[in-house]
């Protein structure tokens, strides 16, 4: 399904995924417990954003499917 809003959500999800990869590398390199705690909070925040993104994507997809069925 090619939908501009869904494409935007997909791009946002990919951006979050890339951020997580960078933070993971950063977490593995750092030795400071304070820095590690800060990075873990960032990872948790991004994970929550990803979860919300996925929920929104499912809602929009279901809505679009209903619209398609209603048109038929």
ChimeraX attribute file (.defattr): number of C-alpha atoms within 10 A of each C-alpha:
attribute: neighborCount
match mode: 1-to-1
recipient: residues
	/A:1	8
	/A:2	6
	/A:3	11
	/A:4	9
	/A:5	12
	/A:6	18
	/A:7	13
	/A:8	12
	/A:9	18
	/A:10	15
	/A:11	12
	/A:12	15
	/A:13	21
	/A:14	13
	/A:15	14
	/A:16	18
	/A:17	15
	/A:18	12
	/A:19	14
	/A:20	18
	/A:21	13
	/A:22	12
	/A:23	17
	/A:24	14
	/A:25	10
	/A:26	14
	/A:27	19
	/A:28	9
	/A:29	10
	/A:30	12
	/A:31	10
	/A:32	10
	/A:33	10
	/A:34	10
	/A:35	13
	/A:36	17
	/A:37	12
	/A:38	13
	/A:39	18
	/A:40	15
	/A:41	12
	/A:42	15
	/A:43	20
	/A:44	13
	/A:45	12
	/A:46	18
	/A:47	16
	/A:48	12
	/A:49	15
	/A:50	19
	/A:51	13
	/A:52	13
	/A:53	18
	/A:54	15
	/A:55	12
	/A:56	14
	/A:57	19
	/A:58	13
	/A:59	11
	/A:60	16
	/A:61	16
	/A:62	12
	/A:63	12
	/A:64	15
	/A:65	12
	/A:66	11
	/A:67	11
	/A:68	10
	/A:69	9
	/A:70	8
	/A:71	7
	/A:72	5
